[in-house]
Amino acid sequence: MNPLLDRIQTSLLDLVGQFIQLLPGVVLGLVLVLVTWYAAKVAQRVVGKMSQRLVPSRSLQLLAVQVARIGTWVLGIVIAAVVAFPDLRLGDIIGLLGLGSVAIGFAFQDIFKNFLAGILLLIEEPFRLGDQVVMSDYEGTVEGIKIRSTQLRTYTGELVEIPNSIVFTNPVRVLTAFRSRRTDFEIGVDYTTPLPLAKQTFLDVVNRTDGVLNSPEPEVDVVGFGDSSIDFKVRYWTTPQIAEVRRIKSQVAMALKAACDDAGISIPYPIRTVHMFDQTEFNESDRLTNSNSVGHREENPQDGNSQRAVQ
């Protein structure tokens, strides 16, 4: 029993001795991790200022900052591991990362997919920060493009984070990609209205409205004959921001109504006529009996003038 206790005691002393030997390296490794945290912030700040001077694209500036932060962390952790464990060589770390990359890839495939999609979005720039876009079922302003997701602020003031893989593999409508944006406004007039008069009236209204662009020029077209009106479509161009589109559309609607009133142009609405009767005074069996007695008459063989049945 004593030899066993001696062996356990010796093993514990060896472990304590090895821990004491490794303690300075472990402490130094932790210090290096803290230094890496500070260095990552400094690297972000320095790279951010340099990219603002050298790179005009805001998306590429964000990409450079994120690459600098991630690269600093990877380098710092590798150095801290080598310092904390002197027997661990750089080749061993690279080999360990290579063996673990397969398992990590399967476990975090969605994260890596979003990461790569985010990098491609930042490089290709299908849209930029501040653009108003439609992504999936959401519409709003692009607030940020991160490595994992794209941040969208809706017009109602809500923040939506959409995974980059979804953004990259699905259609995206960029509403502010160009300098102008067209709005189609539908309006109907009475069938007795002279169409040239209505068309010229609508054109004059749109051309006078503040905010409507002169180029491309506004258009007014007859698009169809409805149940109660002849339908027009007024097309005009404005700046692409949604606030301007909504404001000018409201002004155009009010101006068109006022112009129609001044010109005597009627804007009709559907009319329906409803006939009502008292169900209690209506008897189907009596009506059928009366119609049979009136509609069918038998011929009298003794009467020289035979009568024809009325159908």
C-alpha positions as CSV (number, residue, x, y, z in Angstrom):
1,M,0.0,0.0,0.0
2,N,2.9,2.3,0.8
3,P,4.5,2.0,-2.7
4,L,1.1,3.0,-4.2
5,L,0.8,6.1,-2.0
6,D,4.4,7.0,-2.8
7,R,3.7,6.7,-6.5
8,I,0.6,8.9,-6.3
9,Q,2.5,11.4,-4.3
10,T,5.3,11.4,-6.8
11,S,2.8,11.9,-9.7
12,L,1.1,14.8,-7.9
13,L,4.4,16.5,-7.2
14,D,5.4,16.1,-10.9
15,L,2.1,17.7,-12.0
16,V,2.6,20.5,-9.6
17,G,6.1,21.0,-10.8
18,Q,5.1,21.0,-14.4
19,F,2.3,23.5,-13.7
20,I,4.8,25.7,-11.9
21,Q,7.1,25.6,-14.9
22,L,4.2,26.4,-17.3
23,L,2.7,29.1,-15.0
24,P,4.9,31.9,-16.3
25,G,4.2,31.0,-19.9
26,V,0.4,30.7,-19.2
27,V,0.4,34.1,-17.5
28,L,2.4,35.6,-20.4
29,G,-0.1,34.0,-22.8
30,L,-3.0,35.6,-21.0
31,V,-1.2,38.9,-21.1
32,L,-0.7,38.5,-24.8
33,V,-4.4,37.9,-25.3
34,L,-5.2,41.2,-23.5
35,V,-2.6,42.9,-25.7
36,T,-4.2,41.3,-28.7
37,W,-7.6,42.7,-27.7
38,Y,-6.1,46.2,-27.5
39,A,-4.1,45.7,-30.7
40,A,-7.2,44.7,-32.5
41,K,-8.9,48.0,-31.6
42,V,-5.8,49.9,-32.6
43,A,-5.6,48.0,-35.9
44,Q,-9.3,48.8,-36.6
45,R,-8.7,52.5,-35.9
46,V,-5.6,52.7,-38.0
47,V,-6.9,50.7,-40.9
48,G,-10.2,52.6,-40.8
49,K,-8.4,56.0,-41.2
50,M,-6.1,54.7,-43.9
51,S,-9.0,53.1,-45.9
52,Q,-10.9,56.4,-45.7
53,R,-8.1,58.1,-47.4
54,L,-7.2,55.4,-50.0
55,V,-10.5,53.6,-50.7
56,P,-13.5,55.6,-51.8
57,S,-16.0,52.8,-51.2
58,R,-17.6,52.6,-47.8
59,S,-18.2,48.9,-48.1
60,L,-14.6,48.2,-48.9
61,Q,-13.6,50.3,-45.9
62,L,-15.7,48.1,-43.7
63,L,-14.2,45.0,-45.2
64,A,-10.7,46.2,-44.6
65,V,-11.5,47.1,-41.0
66,Q,-13.1,43.7,-40.3
67,V,-10.2,41.8,-42.0
68,A,-7.7,43.8,-39.8
69,R,-9.6,42.9,-36.7
70,I,-9.9,39.2,-37.4
71,G,-6.3,38.9,-38.6
72,T,-5.0,40.6,-35.5
73,W,-6.9,38.2,-33.3
74,V,-5.8,35.1,-35.2
75,L,-2.1,36.2,-35.0
76,G,-2.3,37.1,-31.3
77,I,-3.9,33.8,-30.3
78,V,-1.3,31.8,-32.2
79,I,1.5,33.7,-30.6
80,A,-0.1,33.4,-27.1
81,A,-0.4,29.6,-27.6
82,V,3.2,29.2,-28.7
83,V,4.4,31.3,-25.7
84,A,2.2,29.5,-23.2
85,F,3.2,26.1,-24.3
86,P,6.8,26.1,-25.5
87,D,6.7,22.5,-26.7
88,L,3.9,23.4,-29.1
89,R,5.4,24.4,-32.4
90,L,3.7,26.5,-35.1
91,G,3.6,23.5,-37.4
92,D,1.7,21.6,-34.8
93,I,-0.9,24.4,-34.5
94,I,-1.3,24.5,-38.3
95,G,-1.8,20.8,-38.4
96,L,-4.3,20.8,-35.6
97,L,-6.2,23.6,-37.4
98,G,-6.2,21.5,-40.6
99,L,-7.5,18.4,-38.8
100,G,-10.2,20.4,-37.0
101,S,-11.3,22.4,-40.0
102,V,-13.4,19.6,-41.4
103,A,-15.3,19.1,-38.1
104,I,-15.6,22.9,-37.6
105,G,-16.8,23.3,-41.2
106,F,-19.7,20.9,-40.7
107,A,-20.6,22.3,-37.4
108,F,-20.5,26.0,-38.5
109,Q,-21.3,25.7,-42.2
110,D,-24.1,28.3,-41.9
111,I,-21.7,30.8,-40.2
112,F,-19.0,30.3,-42.8
113,K,-21.6,30.6,-45.6
114,N,-22.8,33.9,-44.3
115,F,-19.2,35.0,-43.7
116,L,-18.2,34.3,-47.3
117,A,-21.4,35.9,-48.6
118,G,-20.7,39.0,-46.5
119,I,-17.2,39.3,-48.0
120,L,-18.6,39.0,-51.5
121,L,-21.3,41.6,-50.8
122,L,-18.7,44.0,-49.5
123,I,-16.5,43.5,-52.5
124,E,-19.1,43.5,-55.3
125,E,-21.3,46.3,-53.7
126,P,-24.7,45.5,-55.2
127,F,-25.9,48.2,-52.8
128,R,-24.3,50.6,-50.4
129,L,-24.9,52.0,-46.9
130,G,-27.9,54.3,-47.0
131,D,-29.5,52.7,-50.0
132,Q,-33.2,51.9,-49.8
133,V,-33.8,48.3,-50.8
134,V,-36.3,45.5,-50.8
135,M,-34.9,42.2,-49.5
136,S,-37.2,39.2,-49.2
137,D,-40.3,40.5,-47.4
138,Y,-38.6,43.6,-45.9
139,E,-38.1,47.1,-47.3
140,G,-36.0,49.8,-45.7
141,T,-32.6,51.5,-45.5
142,V,-29.3,49.6,-45.3
143,E,-27.8,50.5,-42.0
144,G,-24.8,48.1,-42.0
145,I,-23.2,45.2,-43.8
146,K,-21.5,42.9,-41.4
147,I,-19.7,39.6,-41.9
148,R,-22.7,37.6,-40.8
149,S,-25.7,39.7,-41.7
150,T,-27.0,42.8,-43.4
151,Q,-28.8,45.3,-41.2
152,L,-32.0,46.9,-42.6
153,R,-33.9,49.7,-40.9
154,T,-37.6,49.6,-42.0
155,Y,-39.6,52.7,-42.6
156,T,-41.5,52.0,-39.4
157,G,-38.2,52.3,-37.4
158,E,-37.6,48.6,-36.9
159,L,-34.1,46.9,-37.3
160,V,-34.1,43.7,-39.3
161,E,-30.9,41.5,-39.6
162,I,-31.0,39.4,-42.8
163,P,-28.4,36.6,-43.1
164,N,-25.9,37.4,-45.9
165,S,-26.4,34.1,-47.6
166,I,-30.1,35.0,-48.1
167,V,-29.2,38.4,-49.4
168,F,-26.6,37.1,-51.8
169,T,-28.7,34.3,-53.3
170,N,-32.0,36.1,-53.6
171,P,-33.1,39.1,-55.8
172,V,-32.6,42.5,-54.2
173,R,-34.5,45.6,-55.4
174,V,-32.3,48.7,-54.9
175,L,-34.7,51.6,-55.0
176,T,-32.1,54.3,-54.8
177,A,-29.6,52.9,-57.3
178,F,-30.3,55.6,-59.8
179,R,-30.9,59.4,-59.6
180,S,-34.6,59.3,-60.5
181,R,-37.5,57.0,-59.8
182,R,-40.9,56.8,-61.6
183,T,-44.3,56.8,-60.0
184,D,-47.5,55.6,-61.8
185,F,-50.7,57.3,-60.7
186,E,-54.1,56.0,-61.9
187,I,-57.1,58.2,-62.3
188,G,-60.5,57.7,-64.1
189,V,-62.8,60.2,-65.8
190,D,-66.4,60.1,-66.9
191,Y,-67.3,58.7,-70.3
192,T,-68.6,62.1,-71.4
193,T,-65.3,63.8,-70.8
194,P,-63.3,64.9,-73.8
195,L,-60.1,62.8,-73.6
196,P,-57.7,65.5,-75.0
197,L,-58.9,67.9,-72.4
198,A,-58.4,65.5,-69.6
199,K,-54.9,64.5,-70.9
200,Q,-53.7,68.1,-71.2
201,T,-55.2,68.9,-67.8
202,F,-53.3,66.1,-66.1
203,L,-50.0,67.0,-67.9
204,D,-50.3,70.6,-66.8
205,V,-50.9,69.6,-63.2
206,V,-47.9,67.2,-63.1
207,N,-45.6,69.8,-64.7
208,R,-46.5,72.4,-62.2
209,T,-46.0,70.1,-59.1
210,D,-42.9,71.0,-57.1
211,G,-40.5,68.0,-57.0
212,V,-41.5,66.4,-60.3
213,L,-38.4,66.2,-62.6
214,N,-38.5,67.7,-66.1
215,S,-36.3,64.9,-67.4
216,P,-37.5,62.3,-68.1
217,E,-40.7,64.1,-69.0
218,P,-44.1,63.2,-67.4
219,E,-46.5,61.1,-69.5
220,V,-50.2,60.7,-69.5
221,D,-51.8,57.6,-71.3
222,V,-55.2,56.2,-71.7
223,V,-54.9,52.6,-70.4
224,G,-58.4,51.2,-70.6
225,F,-62.2,51.5,-70.4
226,G,-63.5,50.6,-67.0
227,D,-67.0,49.7,-65.8
228,S,-67.8,53.3,-65.0
229,S,-64.8,55.4,-66.2
230,I,-62.1,55.8,-68.8
231,D,-58.9,55.1,-67.0
232,F,-55.7,57.2,-67.3
233,K,-52.2,56.5,-66.0
234,V,-50.1,59.5,-65.0
235,R,-46.3,58.7,-65.0
236,Y,-43.8,61.1,-63.6
237,W,-40.2,61.0,-62.2
238,T,-38.9,62.1,-58.8
239,T,-35.8,61.6,-56.7
240,P,-35.7,58.0,-55.5
241,Q,-35.9,58.5,-51.7
242,I,-39.2,57.1,-50.3
243,A,-39.9,60.3,-48.3
244,E,-39.9,62.4,-51.5
245,V,-41.9,59.8,-53.5
246,R,-44.7,59.8,-50.9
247,R,-44.7,63.6,-50.4
248,I,-44.9,64.3,-54.1
249,K,-47.5,61.6,-54.7
250,S,-49.8,63.2,-52.2
251,Q,-49.3,66.7,-53.8
252,V,-50.1,65.3,-57.2
253,A,-53.3,63.6,-56.0
254,M,-54.6,66.8,-54.4
255,A,-53.6,68.9,-57.4
256,L,-55.3,66.5,-59.8
257,K,-58.6,66.6,-57.8
258,A,-58.5,70.4,-57.7
259,A,-57.8,70.6,-61.5
260,C,-60.6,68.3,-62.3
261,D,-63.0,70.3,-60.2
262,D,-61.9,73.6,-62.0
263,A,-62.2,72.0,-65.5
264,G,-65.5,70.4,-64.8
265,I,-64.1,66.9,-65.2
266,S,-66.0,64.3,-63.3
267,I,-64.2,61.5,-61.5
268,P,-66.9,58.8,-61.4
269,Y,-67.4,56.0,-58.9
270,P,-69.2,52.7,-59.4
271,I,-73.0,52.9,-59.1
272,R,-75.3,50.0,-58.3
273,T,-79.1,49.9,-58.4
274,V,-80.8,47.6,-55.8
275,H,-84.4,46.5,-56.2
276,M,-86.2,45.5,-53.0
277,F,-89.5,43.7,-52.6
278,D,-91.6,42.2,-49.8
279,Q,-91.0,38.5,-49.7
280,T,-94.1,37.8,-47.7
281,E,-96.3,39.0,-50.6
282,F,-94.6,36.8,-53.1
283,N,-95.9,33.2,-53.5
284,E,-94.2,31.0,-56.1
285,S,-96.9,28.3,-56.2
286,D,-99.6,30.9,-57.0
287,R,-97.5,32.4,-59.7
288,L,-96.9,29.0,-61.4
289,T,-100.6,28.1,-61.2
290,N,-101.7,31.4,-62.8
291,S,-99.1,31.1,-65.5
292,N,-100.2,27.5,-66.4
293,S,-103.9,28.5,-66.5
294,V,-103.2,31.5,-68.7
295,G,-100.4,30.0,-70.9
296,H,-102.1,26.7,-71.8
297,R,-105.6,26.4,-73.1
298,E,-107.2,23.2,-74.4
299,E,-108.8,23.1,-77.9
300,N,-112.6,22.5,-78.0
301,P,-113.3,19.9,-80.7
302,Q,-116.9,21.2,-81.0
303,D,-115.8,24.7,-81.7
304,G,-115.0,25.4,-85.3
305,N,-112.5,28.0,-84.3
306,S,-109.8,26.0,-82.5
307,Q,-107.5,28.0,-80.2
308,R,-103.7,27.7,-80.3
309,A,-101.9,27.1,-77.0
310,V,-99.8,30.0,-75.9
311,Q,-96.4,29.0,-74.8
